[in-house]
Amino acid sequence: MFDTLKRWHEQRILDNSPYSKADWQQVAGHIAILDRLTDDELTKLIQLATLFLHDKSIQGAQGFVVTATMRQSIALQACLPILHLGLDWYKGWSSIIIYPRSYVSDNTTVDEFGIVHQGQQHRSGEAWLRGPVILSWQDVKNAGVRDGNNVVIHEFVHKLDMLNGRANGFPPMTKGMDASQWTIVMQAGFDDFVRHPKAGINSYGATNAAEFFAVLSEVFFERPSVLKEAYPDIFEVMVQFFGQNPL
Ligand SMILES: [Zn+2]
């Protein structure tokens, strides 16, 4: 009964969407990493992205005006990781904030002695626990071109990671997955990456386990063969987790 109601509600949102199928296909046509999708998968991605835009608010900061095309581009890339997981994986928060370009963020940390360090850091994106996703349009604009960098996928994978608490590189497992296998494979990969950086994988992944998962997810969707070559075991557990194989 509940499922029927949910589907009816979703169908109403899809029927009343302000975006036409032709609009979506045009925006998708400019995102190279979507080329590999079958027609059915692209239709499913467009439906998810439509529901996503209904569910989330996207607002510009510093006077930046977010156009319909920008919204669609962000939604398509944000929904690629959850294509076979579903929109419920982005529950519990609703706001996306877009800066025109990379921005300076206060970076206040408390060290082990309780001393507060204040600093500033240039950022192209952020994901807050139960809070907003923040993106720089300049960086979003350059995403999706199969270069292995994708700020949208990066920040939204942090959101998947945060579904069971702070980002730590350990998201909730999907059906049939072995949590201990995920931990062993990711930990071994991280330990190796810290000592032996890999060509084609951003060294920012060596920051901690959460960044390792987010950076490797960018490579998984943008340049899957690079990830499979560097870390075949991680590639396999990611295929299981995302329920898709981009190769
Ligand atoms: Zn990150």
py3Dmol code that shows the C-alpha trace and the ligand (Angstrom):
import py3Dmol

protein = """\
ATOM      1  CA  MET A   1       0.000   0.000   0.000  1.00  0.00           C
ATOM      2  CA  PHE A   2       2.758   2.406   1.024  1.00  0.00           C
ATOM      3  CA  ASP A   3       4.808   1.480  -2.053  1.00  0.00           C
ATOM      4  CA  THR A   4       1.827   2.093  -4.323  1.00  0.00           C
ATOM      5  CA  LEU A   5       1.290   5.528  -2.782  1.00  0.00           C
ATOM      6  CA  LYS A   6       4.964   6.363  -3.098  1.00  0.00           C
ATOM      7  CA  ARG A   7       5.018   5.355  -6.771  1.00  0.00           C
ATOM      8  CA  TRP A   8       1.842   7.384  -7.430  1.00  0.00           C
ATOM      9  CA  HIS A   9       3.403  10.414  -5.736  1.00  0.00           C
ATOM     10  CA  GLU A  10       6.630  10.025  -7.736  1.00  0.00           C
ATOM     11  CA  GLN A  11       4.692   9.630 -11.000  1.00  0.00           C
ATOM     12  CA  ARG A  12       2.868  12.900 -10.278  1.00  0.00           C
ATOM     13  CA  ILE A  13       6.216  14.679  -9.776  1.00  0.00           C
ATOM     14  CA  LEU A  14       7.534  13.206 -13.048  1.00  0.00           C
ATOM     15  CA  ASP A  15       4.343  14.164 -14.939  1.00  0.00           C
ATOM     16  CA  ASN A  16       4.470  17.750 -13.631  1.00  0.00           C
ATOM     17  CA  SER A  17       8.206  18.269 -14.133  1.00  0.00           C
ATOM     18  CA  PRO A  18       9.137  21.606 -15.739  1.00  0.00           C
ATOM     19  CA  TYR A  19      11.951  19.859 -17.666  1.00  0.00           C
ATOM     20  CA  SER A  20      11.247  18.079 -20.939  1.00  0.00           C
ATOM     21  CA  LYS A  21      12.904  14.826 -21.971  1.00  0.00           C
ATOM     22  CA  ALA A  22      14.651  16.711 -24.791  1.00  0.00           C
ATOM     23  CA  ASP A  23      16.121  19.196 -22.243  1.00  0.00           C
ATOM     24  CA  TRP A  24      17.449  16.332 -20.171  1.00  0.00           C
ATOM     25  CA  GLN A  25      18.934  14.528 -23.145  1.00  0.00           C
ATOM     26  CA  GLN A  26      20.694  17.680 -24.274  1.00  0.00           C
ATOM     27  CA  VAL A  27      22.268  18.275 -20.837  1.00  0.00           C
ATOM     28  CA  ALA A  28      23.190  14.579 -20.530  1.00  0.00           C
ATOM     29  CA  GLY A  29      24.800  14.744 -23.983  1.00  0.00           C
ATOM     30  CA  HIS A  30      27.363  17.198 -22.594  1.00  0.00           C
ATOM     31  CA  ILE A  31      28.424  14.867 -19.764  1.00  0.00           C
ATOM     32  CA  ALA A  32      30.870  12.405 -21.354  1.00  0.00           C
ATOM     33  CA  ILE A  33      30.799   9.862 -18.497  1.00  0.00           C
ATOM     34  CA  LEU A  34      27.092   9.202 -19.186  1.00  0.00           C
ATOM     35  CA  ASP A  35      27.895   7.856 -22.692  1.00  0.00           C
ATOM     36  CA  ARG A  36      28.229   4.300 -21.396  1.00  0.00           C
ATOM     37  CA  LEU A  37      24.668   4.149 -20.040  1.00  0.00           C
ATOM     38  CA  THR A  38      22.073   2.086 -21.897  1.00  0.00           C
ATOM     39  CA  ASP A  39      18.856   3.828 -23.004  1.00  0.00           C
ATOM     40  CA  ASP A  40      17.016   2.251 -20.066  1.00  0.00           C
ATOM     41  CA  GLU A  41      19.672   3.406 -17.611  1.00  0.00           C
ATOM     42  CA  LEU A  42      19.626   6.954 -18.985  1.00  0.00           C
ATOM     43  CA  THR A  43      15.818   7.045 -18.693  1.00  0.00           C
ATOM     44  CA  LYS A  44      16.119   5.826 -15.098  1.00  0.00           C
ATOM     45  CA  LEU A  45      18.833   8.409 -14.345  1.00  0.00           C
ATOM     46  CA  ILE A  46      16.668  11.217 -15.756  1.00  0.00           C
ATOM     47  CA  GLN A  47      13.735  10.096 -13.592  1.00  0.00           C
ATOM     48  CA  LEU A  48      15.941   9.999 -10.503  1.00  0.00           C
ATOM     49  CA  ALA A  49      17.383  13.434 -11.327  1.00  0.00           C
ATOM     50  CA  THR A  50      13.853  14.837 -11.763  1.00  0.00           C
ATOM     51  CA  LEU A  51      12.816  13.513  -8.335  1.00  0.00           C
ATOM     52  CA  PHE A  52      16.124  14.762  -6.897  1.00  0.00           C
ATOM     53  CA  LEU A  53      15.435  18.325  -8.121  1.00  0.00           C
ATOM     54  CA  HIS A  54      11.956  18.133  -6.617  1.00  0.00           C
ATOM     55  CA  ASP A  55      13.408  16.980  -3.298  1.00  0.00           C
ATOM     56  CA  LYS A  56      16.474  19.248  -2.936  1.00  0.00           C
ATOM     57  CA  SER A  57      16.851  23.009  -3.038  1.00  0.00           C
ATOM     58  CA  ILE A  58      19.752  24.353  -5.114  1.00  0.00           C
ATOM     59  CA  GLN A  59      20.703  27.953  -4.425  1.00  0.00           C
ATOM     60  CA  GLY A  60      23.487  30.240  -5.546  1.00  0.00           C
ATOM     61  CA  ALA A  61      25.767  32.014  -3.060  1.00  0.00           C
ATOM     62  CA  GLN A  62      27.544  35.364  -3.518  1.00  0.00           C
ATOM     63  CA  GLY A  63      24.840  36.470  -5.950  1.00  0.00           C
ATOM     64  CA  PHE A  64      25.442  33.519  -8.290  1.00  0.00           C
ATOM     65  CA  VAL A  65      22.429  32.697 -10.471  1.00  0.00           C
ATOM     66  CA  VAL A  66      21.867  28.961 -10.930  1.00  0.00           C
ATOM     67  CA  THR A  67      20.204  28.223 -14.283  1.00  0.00           C
ATOM     68  CA  ALA A  68      17.905  25.313 -15.131  1.00  0.00           C
ATOM     69  CA  THR A  69      20.692  23.681 -17.158  1.00  0.00           C
ATOM     70  CA  MET A  70      23.106  23.914 -14.214  1.00  0.00           C
ATOM     71  CA  ARG A  71      20.511  22.278 -11.933  1.00  0.00           C
ATOM     72  CA  GLN A  72      20.043  19.446 -14.412  1.00  0.00           C
ATOM     73  CA  SER A  73      23.784  18.909 -14.835  1.00  0.00           C
ATOM     74  CA  ILE A  74      24.329  18.749 -11.067  1.00  0.00           C
ATOM     75  CA  ALA A  75      21.325  16.435 -10.599  1.00  0.00           C
ATOM     76  CA  LEU A  76      22.433  13.980 -13.308  1.00  0.00           C
ATOM     77  CA  GLN A  77      25.954  13.669 -11.899  1.00  0.00           C
ATOM     78  CA  ALA A  78      24.733  13.526  -8.288  1.00  0.00           C
ATOM     79  CA  CYS A  79      22.320  10.714  -9.163  1.00  0.00           C
ATOM     80  CA  LEU A  80      24.837   8.598 -11.121  1.00  0.00           C
ATOM     81  CA  PRO A  81      26.256   6.945  -7.947  1.00  0.00           C
ATOM     82  CA  ILE A  82      22.718   6.122  -6.711  1.00  0.00           C
ATOM     83  CA  LEU A  83      21.392   4.958 -10.102  1.00  0.00           C
ATOM     84  CA  HIS A  84      20.902   1.444  -8.703  1.00  0.00           C
ATOM     85  CA  LEU A  85      20.666   2.404  -5.012  1.00  0.00           C
ATOM     86  CA  GLY A  86      17.730   4.823  -5.096  1.00  0.00           C
ATOM     87  CA  LEU A  87      17.014   8.351  -3.880  1.00  0.00           C
ATOM     88  CA  ASP A  88      16.569   7.195  -0.256  1.00  0.00           C
ATOM     89  CA  TRP A  89      20.367   7.165  -0.060  1.00  0.00           C
ATOM     90  CA  TYR A  90      20.233  10.980  -0.113  1.00  0.00           C
ATOM     91  CA  LYS A  91      17.666  11.301   2.671  1.00  0.00           C
ATOM     92  CA  GLY A  92      17.996  13.457   5.796  1.00  0.00           C
ATOM     93  CA  TRP A  93      19.148  16.725   4.224  1.00  0.00           C
ATOM     94  CA  SER A  94      17.861  19.038   1.512  1.00  0.00           C
ATOM     95  CA  SER A  95      20.127  21.921   0.551  1.00  0.00           C
ATOM     96  CA  ILE A  96      22.770  22.368  -2.161  1.00  0.00           C
ATOM     97  CA  ILE A  97      24.638  25.685  -2.296  1.00  0.00           C
ATOM     98  CA  ILE A  98      26.546  26.769  -5.395  1.00  0.00           C
ATOM     99  CA  TYR A  99      29.447  29.230  -5.291  1.00  0.00           C
ATOM    100  CA  PRO A 100      30.578  30.752  -8.595  1.00  0.00           C
ATOM    101  CA  ARG A 101      34.145  29.468  -8.124  1.00  0.00           C
ATOM    102  CA  SER A 102      36.353  27.868  -5.496  1.00  0.00           C
ATOM    103  CA  TYR A 103      35.846  29.668  -2.219  1.00  0.00           C
ATOM    104  CA  VAL A 104      37.685  30.302   1.000  1.00  0.00           C
ATOM    105  CA  SER A 105      36.335  28.419   3.977  1.00  0.00           C
ATOM    106  CA  ASP A 106      37.227  28.844   7.625  1.00  0.00           C
ATOM    107  CA  ASN A 107      39.014  25.739   8.674  1.00  0.00           C
ATOM    108  CA  THR A 108      38.922  25.667  12.464  1.00  0.00           C
ATOM    109  CA  THR A 109      40.287  22.522  14.069  1.00  0.00           C
ATOM    110  CA  VAL A 110      40.890  21.441  17.648  1.00  0.00           C
ATOM    111  CA  ASP A 111      44.077  19.454  18.200  1.00  0.00           C
ATOM    112  CA  GLU A 112      44.708  16.648  20.678  1.00  0.00           C
ATOM    113  CA  PHE A 113      45.684  19.193  23.366  1.00  0.00           C
ATOM    114  CA  GLY A 114      42.387  21.051  22.946  1.00  0.00           C
ATOM    115  CA  ILE A 115      44.034  24.010  21.214  1.00  0.00           C
ATOM    116  CA  VAL A 116      41.902  25.622  18.534  1.00  0.00           C
ATOM    117  CA  HIS A 117      43.679  26.345  15.253  1.00  0.00           C
ATOM    118  CA  GLN A 118      42.052  28.788  12.919  1.00  0.00           C
ATOM    119  CA  GLY A 119      42.919  28.759   9.274  1.00  0.00           C
ATOM    120  CA  GLN A 120      41.478  29.285   5.839  1.00  0.00           C
ATOM    121  CA  GLN A 121      41.353  26.853   2.969  1.00  0.00           C
ATOM    122  CA  HIS A 122      40.390  27.078  -0.704  1.00  0.00           C
ATOM    123  CA  ARG A 123      37.670  24.591  -1.481  1.00  0.00           C
ATOM    124  CA  SER A 124      35.838  23.347  -4.565  1.00  0.00           C
ATOM    125  CA  GLY A 125      33.185  21.568  -2.514  1.00  0.00           C
ATOM    126  CA  GLU A 126      32.067  20.354   0.894  1.00  0.00           C
ATOM    127  CA  ALA A 127      29.499  17.950   2.321  1.00  0.00           C
ATOM    128  CA  TRP A 128      28.210  18.571   5.827  1.00  0.00           C
ATOM    129  CA  LEU A 129      26.873  15.841   8.088  1.00  0.00           C
ATOM    130  CA  ARG A 130      23.028  16.161   7.946  1.00  0.00           C
ATOM    131  CA  GLY A 131      23.646  19.564   6.314  1.00  0.00           C
ATOM    132  CA  PRO A 132      24.154  20.998   2.856  1.00  0.00           C
ATOM    133  CA  VAL A 133      26.371  20.017  -0.039  1.00  0.00           C
ATOM    134  CA  ILE A 134      28.391  23.002  -1.245  1.00  0.00           C
ATOM    135  CA  LEU A 135      29.870  23.107  -4.762  1.00  0.00           C
ATOM    136  CA  SER A 136      31.882  25.575  -6.850  1.00  0.00           C
ATOM    137  CA  TRP A 137      30.288  25.934 -10.294  1.00  0.00           C
ATOM    138  CA  GLN A 138      33.672  26.513 -11.900  1.00  0.00           C
ATOM    139  CA  ASP A 139      34.673  23.020 -10.737  1.00  0.00           C
ATOM    140  CA  VAL A 140      31.298  21.421 -11.553  1.00  0.00           C
ATOM    141  CA  LYS A 141      31.575  22.849 -15.073  1.00  0.00           C
ATOM    142  CA  ASN A 142      34.841  20.958 -15.580  1.00  0.00           C
ATOM    143  CA  ALA A 143      33.474  17.670 -14.204  1.00  0.00           C
ATOM    144  CA  GLY A 144      32.180  14.693 -16.163  1.00  0.00           C
ATOM    145  CA  VAL A 145      34.842  14.790 -18.880  1.00  0.00           C
ATOM    146  CA  ARG A 146      36.534  11.465 -18.008  1.00  0.00           C
ATOM    147  CA  ASP A 147      39.657  13.016 -16.479  1.00  0.00           C
ATOM    148  CA  GLY A 148      39.182  11.230 -13.160  1.00  0.00           C
ATOM    149  CA  ASN A 149      38.136  14.386 -11.258  1.00  0.00           C
ATOM    150  CA  ASN A 150      34.502  15.009 -10.421  1.00  0.00           C
ATOM    151  CA  VAL A 151      33.611  17.284  -7.508  1.00  0.00           C
ATOM    152  CA  VAL A 152      29.907  16.372  -7.735  1.00  0.00           C
ATOM    153  CA  ILE A 153      30.521  12.635  -7.397  1.00  0.00           C
ATOM    154  CA  HIS A 154      33.113  13.316  -4.674  1.00  0.00           C
ATOM    155  CA  GLU A 155      30.810  15.350  -2.421  1.00  0.00           C
ATOM    156  CA  PHE A 156      27.754  13.159  -2.976  1.00  0.00           C
ATOM    157  CA  VAL A 157      29.741  10.009  -2.175  1.00  0.00           C
ATOM    158  CA  HIS A 158      30.589  11.698   1.155  1.00  0.00           C
ATOM    159  CA  LYS A 159      26.800  11.936   1.627  1.00  0.00           C
ATOM    160  CA  LEU A 160      26.446   8.167   1.071  1.00  0.00           C
ATOM    161  CA  ASP A 161      29.304   7.647   3.547  1.00  0.00           C
ATOM    162  CA  MET A 162      27.530   9.913   6.096  1.00  0.00           C
ATOM    163  CA  LEU A 163      24.322   7.886   6.004  1.00  0.00           C
ATOM    164  CA  ASN A 164      25.642   5.899   8.990  1.00  0.00           C
ATOM    165  CA  GLY A 165      27.413   8.754  10.794  1.00  0.00           C
ATOM    166  CA  ARG A 166      30.547  10.762  10.172  1.00  0.00           C
ATOM    167  CA  ALA A 167      32.330  10.208   6.848  1.00  0.00           C
ATOM    168  CA  ASN A 168      34.882   7.457   7.489  1.00  0.00           C
ATOM    169  CA  GLY A 169      35.061   5.540   4.214  1.00  0.00           C
ATOM    170  CA  PHE A 170      32.546   2.993   5.483  1.00  0.00           C
ATOM    171  CA  PRO A 171      29.044   3.588   4.069  1.00  0.00           C
ATOM    172  CA  PRO A 172      26.103   1.294   4.891  1.00  0.00           C
ATOM    173  CA  MET A 173      26.602  -1.942   2.960  1.00  0.00           C
ATOM    174  CA  THR A 174      24.175  -2.870   0.211  1.00  0.00           C
ATOM    175  CA  LYS A 175      22.317  -6.193   0.075  1.00  0.00           C
ATOM    176  CA  GLY A 176      24.577  -9.229   0.012  1.00  0.00           C
ATOM    177  CA  MET A 177      27.758  -7.272   0.728  1.00  0.00           C
ATOM    178  CA  ASP A 178      30.335  -8.422   3.226  1.00  0.00           C
ATOM    179  CA  ALA A 179      31.235  -5.525   5.549  1.00  0.00           C
ATOM    180  CA  SER A 180      34.479  -7.128   6.693  1.00  0.00           C
ATOM    181  CA  GLN A 181      35.601  -7.604   3.095  1.00  0.00           C
ATOM    182  CA  TRP A 182      34.954  -3.914   2.378  1.00  0.00           C
ATOM    183  CA  THR A 183      37.015  -2.912   5.426  1.00  0.00           C
ATOM    184  CA  ILE A 184      39.934  -5.222   4.609  1.00  0.00           C
ATOM    185  CA  VAL A 185      40.108  -4.253   0.940  1.00  0.00           C
ATOM    186  CA  MET A 186      39.728  -0.487   1.503  1.00  0.00           C
ATOM    187  CA  GLN A 187      42.185  -0.410   4.406  1.00  0.00           C
ATOM    188  CA  ALA A 188      44.835  -2.337   2.429  1.00  0.00           C
ATOM    189  CA  GLY A 189      44.333   0.009  -0.528  1.00  0.00           C
ATOM    190  CA  PHE A 190      44.568   3.115   1.633  1.00  0.00           C
ATOM    191  CA  ASP A 191      47.761   1.905   3.368  1.00  0.00           C
ATOM    192  CA  ASP A 192      49.307   1.247  -0.041  1.00  0.00           C
ATOM    193  CA  PHE A 193      48.156   4.566  -1.555  1.00  0.00           C
ATOM    194  CA  VAL A 194      49.647   6.606   1.297  1.00  0.00           C
ATOM    195  CA  ARG A 195      53.078   5.111   0.528  1.00  0.00           C
ATOM    196  CA  HIS A 196      52.714   4.631  -3.240  1.00  0.00           C
ATOM    197  CA  PRO A 197      50.634   7.306  -5.010  1.00  0.00           C
ATOM    198  CA  LYS A 198      49.118   6.133  -8.301  1.00  0.00           C
ATOM    199  CA  ALA A 199      49.057   7.994 -11.612  1.00  0.00           C
ATOM    200  CA  GLY A 200      45.519   9.111 -12.447  1.00  0.00           C
ATOM    201  CA  ILE A 201      44.322   9.048  -8.817  1.00  0.00           C
ATOM    202  CA  ASN A 202      44.324  12.374  -6.948  1.00  0.00           C
ATOM    203  CA  SER A 203      46.821  12.290  -4.070  1.00  0.00           C
ATOM    204  CA  TYR A 204      44.181  14.036  -1.922  1.00  0.00           C
ATOM    205  CA  GLY A 205      42.845  10.499  -1.422  1.00  0.00           C
ATOM    206  CA  ALA A 206      45.758   9.894   0.980  1.00  0.00           C
ATOM    207  CA  THR A 207      44.235  12.415   3.459  1.00  0.00           C
ATOM    208  CA  ASN A 208      42.114   9.822   5.291  1.00  0.00           C
ATOM    209  CA  ALA A 209      39.794   6.857   4.658  1.00  0.00           C
ATOM    210  CA  ALA A 210      36.793   9.091   3.843  1.00  0.00           C
ATOM    211  CA  GLU A 211      38.691  11.055   1.188  1.00  0.00           C
ATOM    212  CA  PHE A 212      40.145   7.806  -0.177  1.00  0.00           C
ATOM    213  CA  PHE A 213      36.626   6.441  -0.767  1.00  0.00           C
ATOM    214  CA  ALA A 214      35.419   9.728  -2.332  1.00  0.00           C
ATOM    215  CA  VAL A 215      38.474  10.154  -4.587  1.00  0.00           C
ATOM    216  CA  LEU A 216      38.362   6.505  -5.720  1.00  0.00           C
ATOM    217  CA  SER A 217      34.653   6.875  -6.507  1.00  0.00           C
ATOM    218  CA  GLU A 218      35.501   9.786  -8.833  1.00  0.00           C
ATOM    219  CA  VAL A 219      37.947   7.482 -10.659  1.00  0.00           C
ATOM    220  CA  PHE A 220      35.440   4.581 -10.612  1.00  0.00           C
ATOM    221  CA  PHE A 221      32.882   6.622 -12.556  1.00  0.00           C
ATOM    222  CA  GLU A 222      35.257   8.746 -14.639  1.00  0.00           C
ATOM    223  CA  ARG A 223      38.161   6.414 -15.523  1.00  0.00           C
ATOM    224  CA  PRO A 224      37.165   2.932 -14.319  1.00  0.00           C
ATOM    225  CA  SER A 225      40.039   1.181 -16.105  1.00  0.00           C
ATOM    226  CA  VAL A 226      42.549   3.247 -14.078  1.00  0.00           C
ATOM    227  CA  LEU A 227      40.970   2.072 -10.806  1.00  0.00           C
ATOM    228  CA  LYS A 228      40.678  -1.540 -11.949  1.00  0.00           C
ATOM    229  CA  GLU A 229      44.346  -1.536 -12.931  1.00  0.00           C
ATOM    230  CA  ALA A 230      45.538   0.075  -9.662  1.00  0.00           C
ATOM    231  CA  TYR A 231      43.194  -1.660  -7.199  1.00  0.00           C
ATOM    232  CA  PRO A 232      41.238  -4.571  -8.754  1.00  0.00           C
ATOM    233  CA  ASP A 233      39.874  -5.683  -5.331  1.00  0.00           C
ATOM    234  CA  ILE A 234      38.534  -2.210  -4.590  1.00  0.00           C
ATOM    235  CA  PHE A 235      37.043  -2.013  -8.077  1.00  0.00           C
ATOM    236  CA  GLU A 236      35.130  -5.248  -7.378  1.00  0.00           C
ATOM    237  CA  VAL A 237      33.707  -4.142  -4.004  1.00  0.00           C
ATOM    238  CA  MET A 238      32.699  -0.815  -5.565  1.00  0.00           C
ATOM    239  CA  VAL A 239      30.863  -2.662  -8.375  1.00  0.00           C
ATOM    240  CA  GLN A 240      28.955  -4.494  -5.629  1.00  0.00           C
ATOM    241  CA  PHE A 241      28.298  -1.353  -3.607  1.00  0.00           C
ATOM    242  CA  PHE A 242      27.107   0.898  -6.461  1.00  0.00           C
ATOM    243  CA  GLY A 243      25.361  -2.007  -8.212  1.00  0.00           C
ATOM    244  CA  GLN A 244      26.879  -1.010 -11.548  1.00  0.00           C
ATOM    245  CA  ASN A 245      30.010  -1.715 -13.543  1.00  0.00           C
ATOM    246  CA  PRO A 246      31.207   1.313 -15.520  1.00  0.00           C
ATOM    247  CA  LEU A 247      33.640  -0.772 -17.593  1.00  0.00           C
TER     248      LEU A 247
END
"""
ligand_1 = """\
1
ZN
Zn 36.241 15.193 0.356
"""
view = py3Dmol.view(width=600, height=400)
view.addModel(protein, "pdb")
view.setStyle({"model": 0}, {"cartoon": {"style": "trace"}})
view.addModel(ligand_1, "xyz")
view.setStyle({"model": 1}, {"stick": {}})
view.zoomTo()
view.show()
